[in-house]
Amino acid sequence: MADKLPAVRSSQREIDAFLKQAARVPTLAQAKGRLVFAIDATLSRAPTWNTASEIQSDMFDVAQDVGGLAVQLVWFRGRGEFRASSWTTSPAALGASMREVRCASGFTQLRRVLSHVRTQAAEGHVGALVYVGDCCEENAEFVLKEAGALAILGVPAFMFHEGRDPNAAAVFAEVARLTRGVYARFDSGAAGRLRELLRAAAVYAAGGAVALTDYGERVGGEVKRLARAISER
């Protein structure tokens, strides 16, 4: 039996809107910036993971005007589980990947994240690393050694720290300093602040410090502070 046509057809307006949106999604070759989006997916991170899944499309939208963005999702959880997605320029694809992940108890793997980004950067241009986490259970000396190696390749780390864990604050801030990136803290449930931080990192990855400074002047607030911090490095 032949397949039936859908009972409800899309209107011309809906079709035009879809085509317009599709035209805005650049190919990997067209995207000017590349950003590794790394998130701690251990159990305590579940609420923020869900928030990040909902707002990640903002990174693509804001980077569109400065050349487009390709993103690779990296996450870890459980007993040494570590995953990296393919590069994508589609917020829908990235969102779908994030929605498939379920946070699970385990230890942090920041050192491994930094090593992975270093490998990616050695194979091709990576504009920035965004890391979202709340603690650091690793040997700080080993983590910072990897950060130093990443710094040689010119990849800044945007270290976004949820909560107030003092050890994580110290390690994250030093990773940011070594890589000439920035450290910023946000509280659990602060979706608006996380959105601003992710937008700023995306603009930098796609357009560099000049684009971030210009964007910061236009929107002000947290983005302007981050732009100033980057320019002072």
RODO-2510 file (C-alpha; in nm, 4 decimals, decimal comma):
residues 233
     n   res          X          Y          Z
     1     m     0,0000     0,0000     0,0000
     2     a     0,1327     0,3418    -0,0909
     3     d     0,2198     0,5774     0,1913
     4     k    -0,0481     0,8313     0,2679
     5     l     0,0208     1,1983     0,2334
     6     p     0,0192     1,3939     0,5605
     7     a    -0,3283     1,5095     0,6578
     8     v    -0,2090     1,8643     0,7292
     9     r     0,0153     2,0394     0,4828
    10     s     0,2560     2,3169     0,5758
    11     s     0,1487     2,6620     0,4714
    12     q     0,3562     2,8622     0,2246
    13     r     0,4549     3,0922     0,5104
    14     e     0,5843     2,7971     0,7127
    15     i     0,7732     2,6622     0,4122
    16     d     0,9286     3,0030     0,3425
    17     a     1,0311     3,0373     0,7084
    18     f     1,1936     2,6928     0,7042
    19     l     1,3850     2,7660     0,3842
    20     k     1,4995     3,1021     0,5187
    21     q     1,6287     2,9401     0,8367
    22     a     1,8013     2,6623     0,6428
    23     a     1,9748     2,9191     0,4235
    24     r     2,1221     3,0822     0,7334
    25     v     2,2974     2,7610     0,8432
    26     p     2,6487     2,7656     0,6916
    27     t     2,8358     2,4531     0,5902
    28     l     3,1407     2,3477     0,7904
    29     a     3,3627     2,4922     0,5182
    30     q     3,1779     2,8255     0,5311
    31     a     3,1823     2,8691     0,9104
    32     k     3,4474     3,1189     1,0058
    33     g     3,4746     3,0125     1,3700
    34     r     3,5120     2,6808     1,5521
    35     l     3,4276     2,6354     1,9175
    36     v     3,4571     2,3308     2,1424
    37     f     3,1634     2,3317     2,3863
    38     a     3,2629     2,1113     2,6806
    39     i     3,0237     2,0415     2,9679
    40     d     3,0661     1,8414     3,2850
    41     a     2,7856     1,5815     3,2661
    42     t     2,8341     1,4328     3,6103
    43     l     2,5213     1,3994     3,8233
    44     s     2,5295     1,7426     3,9913
    45     r     2,5233     1,9073     3,6498
    46     a     2,1809     1,7823     3,5321
    47     p     1,9826     2,1077     3,5824
    48     t     2,2411     2,3234     3,4061
    49     w     2,2832     2,0692     3,1267
    50     n     1,9125     2,1002     3,0534
    51     t     1,9361     2,4802     3,0592
    52     a     2,2348     2,4793     2,8247
    53     s     2,0464     2,2485     2,5877
    54     e     1,7674     2,5028     2,5632
    55     i     1,9845     2,8100     2,5014
    56     q     2,2730     2,6694     2,2939
    57     s     2,1151     2,7930     1,9690
    58     d     2,1938     3,1485     2,0813
    59     m     2,5629     3,0787     2,0157
    60     f     2,4935     3,0120     1,6477
    61     d     2,2556     3,3051     1,6108
    62     v     2,4872     3,5665     1,7550
    63     a     2,7900     3,4350     1,5615
    64     q     2,6050     3,4425     1,2299
    65     d     2,6780     3,8099     1,1683
    66     v     3,0542     3,7621     1,2108
    67     g     3,1068     3,4626     0,9867
    68     g     2,9155     3,1700     1,1327
    69     l     3,0092     2,9046     1,3844
    70     a     3,0876     2,5337     1,3949
    71     v     3,0593     2,3646     1,7336
    72     q     3,1818     2,0345     1,8704
    73     l     3,0105     1,9069     2,1853
    74     v     3,2342     1,7369     2,4423
    75     w     3,1079     1,5804     2,7634
    76     f     3,2108     1,3360     3,0323
    77     r     3,0389     1,1417     3,3074
    78     g     3,0455     0,8141     3,5004
    79     r     3,3582     0,6014     3,5265
    80     g     3,5802     0,7596     3,2680
    81     e     3,3158     0,8009     2,9965
    82     f     3,4246     1,0766     2,7583
    83     r     3,2521     1,1680     2,4319
    84     a     3,3024     1,4181     2,1522
    85     s     3,0468     1,4817     1,8775
    86     s     3,1118     1,5619     1,5150
    87     w     3,1487     1,9288     1,4258
    88     t     2,8181     2,0918     1,3364
    89     t     2,6888     2,4295     1,2245
    90     s     2,3306     2,3361     1,3100
    91     p     2,1792     2,4379     1,6449
    92     a     1,9093     2,1755     1,5905
    93     a     2,1685     1,8998     1,5560
    94     l     2,3606     2,0163     1,8616
    95     g     2,0423     2,0443     2,0650
    96     a     1,9386     1,6925     1,9640
    97     s     2,2787     1,5576     2,0734
    98     m     2,2500     1,7298     2,4096
    99     r     1,8985     1,6049     2,4731
   100     e     2,0187     1,2462     2,4328
   101     v     2,2661     1,2787     2,7206
   102     r     2,1697     1,1843     3,0763
   103     c     2,3986     1,3059     3,3528
   104     a     2,5514     1,0357     3,5746
   105     s     2,7733     1,0330     3,8819
   106     g     3,1478     1,0326     3,8247
   107     f     3,4658     1,2364     3,8515
   108     t     3,5662     1,5433     3,6529
   109     q     3,7857     1,5118     3,3426
   110     l     3,8997     1,8678     3,2747
   111     r     4,2532     1,7539     3,1963
   112     r     4,1181     1,5221     2,9284
   113     v     3,9040     1,8016     2,7845
   114     l     4,2086     2,0252     2,7484
   115     s     4,4090     1,7440     2,5883
   116     h     4,1278     1,6764     2,3429
   117     v     4,1025     2,0421     2,2433
   118     r     4,4785     2,0528     2,1929
   119     t     4,4497     1,7600     1,9506
   120     q     4,1654     1,9294     1,7636
   121     a     4,3583     2,2556     1,7424
   122     a     4,6662     2,0773     1,6082
   123     e     4,4531     1,9307     1,3277
   124     g     4,2831     2,2584     1,2363
   125     h     4,1811     2,6007     1,3646
   126     v     3,9863     2,6128     1,6921
   127     g     3,8774     2,9616     1,7943
   128     a     3,7924     2,8922     2,1578
   129     l     3,7062     2,6381     2,4240
   130     v     3,3971     2,6883     2,6371
   131     y     3,3970     2,4804     2,9542
   132     v     3,0990     2,4681     3,1917
   133     g     3,1507     2,2946     3,5256
   134     d     3,1105     2,3251     3,9002
   135     c     3,4070     2,1430     4,0551
   136     c     3,7518     2,0010     3,9858
   137     e     3,8542     1,6729     4,1464
   138     e     4,1810     1,6319     3,9573
   139     n     4,5441     1,7077     4,0305
   140     a     4,5701     2,0793     3,9569
   141     e     4,9327     2,0509     3,8440
   142     f     4,8423     1,8038     3,5685
   143     v     4,5429     2,0125     3,4581
   144     l     4,7493     2,3300     3,4347
   145     k     5,0225     2,1526     3,2416
   146     e     4,7646     2,0675     2,9755
   147     a     4,6390     2,4260     2,9824
   148     g     4,9909     2,5485     2,9160
   149     a     5,0226     2,3159     2,6177
   150     l     4,6906     2,4422     2,4818
   151     a     4,8047     2,8017     2,5261
   152     i     5,0934     2,7418     2,2865
   153     l     4,8366     2,6727     2,0134
   154     g     4,6576     3,0007     2,0863
   155     v     4,3217     2,8610     2,1981
   156     p     4,1655     3,0662     2,4811
   157     a     3,9523     2,8858     2,7382
   158     f     3,6282     3,0461     2,8504
   159     m     3,5906     2,8839     3,1921
   160     f     3,2314     2,9225     3,3130
   161     h     3,2030     2,8162     3,6750
   162     e     2,8706     2,7269     3,8306
   163     g     2,8619     2,7717     4,2083
   164     r     3,1282     2,8732     4,4554
   165     d     3,3608     2,5758     4,5021
   166     p     3,6922     2,7441     4,5949
   167     n     3,9188     2,4750     4,4491
   168     a     3,7372     2,4829     4,1156
   169     a     3,7480     2,8624     4,1166
   170     a     4,1258     2,8603     4,1586
   171     v     4,1893     2,5972     3,8909
   172     f     3,9420     2,7393     3,6388
   173     a     4,0774     3,0916     3,6806
   174     e     4,4343     2,9721     3,6276
   175     v     4,3385     2,7742     3,3160
   176     a     4,1786     3,0916     3,1801
   177     r     4,4854     3,2984     3,2646
   178     l     4,7313     3,0559     3,1067
   179     t     4,5332     3,0308     2,7835
   180     r     4,4591     3,4035     2,7703
   181     g     4,0904     3,3312     2,8107
   182     v     3,8445     3,4419     3,0778
   183     y     3,6944     3,3025     3,3964
   184     a     3,3360     3,3839     3,4925
   185     r     3,1055     3,2500     3,7611
   186     f     2,7296     3,2014     3,7500
   187     d     2,4776     3,0631     3,9980
   188     s     2,2588     2,7588     3,9495
   189     g     1,9448     2,8498     3,7581
   190     a     2,0942     3,1706     3,6154
   191     a     1,9944     3,0953     3,2567
   192     g     2,0178     3,4592     3,1529
   193     r     2,3758     3,4961     3,2684
   194     l     2,4817     3,1668     3,1106
   195     r     2,3192     3,2785     2,7848
   196     e     2,5249     3,6002     2,7872
   197     l     2,8455     3,4080     2,8568
   198     l     2,7867     3,1610     2,5749
   199     r     2,7027     3,4392     2,3313
   200     a     3,0248     3,6211     2,4154
   201     a     3,2353     3,3081     2,3610
   202     a     3,0624     3,2395     2,0288
   203     v     3,1284     3,5905     1,8987
   204     y     3,4942     3,5599     1,9957
   205     a     3,5315     3,2187     1,8292
   206     a     3,3776     3,3471     1,5059
   207     g     3,5199     3,6982     1,4917
   208     g     3,8020     3,7338     1,7432
   209     a     3,8672     4,0051     1,9997
   210     v     3,7643     4,2902     1,7706
   211     a     3,4217     4,1369     1,7060
   212     l     3,3725     4,0659     2,0768
   213     t     3,4665     4,4224     2,1710
   214     d     3,2195     4,5604     1,9173
   215     y     2,9472     4,3257     2,0377
   216     g     3,0208     4,4154     2,3992
   217     e     2,9854     4,7854     2,3248
   218     r     2,6456     4,7214     2,1687
   219     v     2,4950     4,4966     2,4366
   220     g     2,6908     4,6045     2,7465
   221     g     2,6628     4,4141     3,0741
   222     e     2,8493     4,0865     3,1217
   223     v     2,9526     4,0671     2,7578
   224     k     3,1251     4,4044     2,7748
   225     r     3,3128     4,2943     3,0883
   226     l     3,4328     3,9763     2,9178
   227     a     3,5365     4,1703     2,6082
   228     r     3,7429     4,4045     2,8238
   229     a     3,9038     4,1094     3,0040
   230     i     4,0000     3,9466     2,6730
   231     s     4,1442     4,2682     2,5299
   232     e     4,3623     4,3143     2,8391
   233     r     4,5273     3,9724     2,8045
***
